[in-house]
């Protein structure tokens, strides 16, 4: 159970780092770290974006994903 909880927390960190990258200029998003983060987070974020509209162009999908992962963490801790 501890391993799964650690994976969830690492994934949340990946989502936060990807969100920070989105605030930087586009040339910063051309490095290998961003490409890796994009490849592991996009499969989760894309379905959220398809359902959740972006108010005023703000992508809230990382926030929704992090909240869902927090709930999952709480459930794992409760088991």
Beta strands, then each sheet from edge to edge (+ up, - down):
end
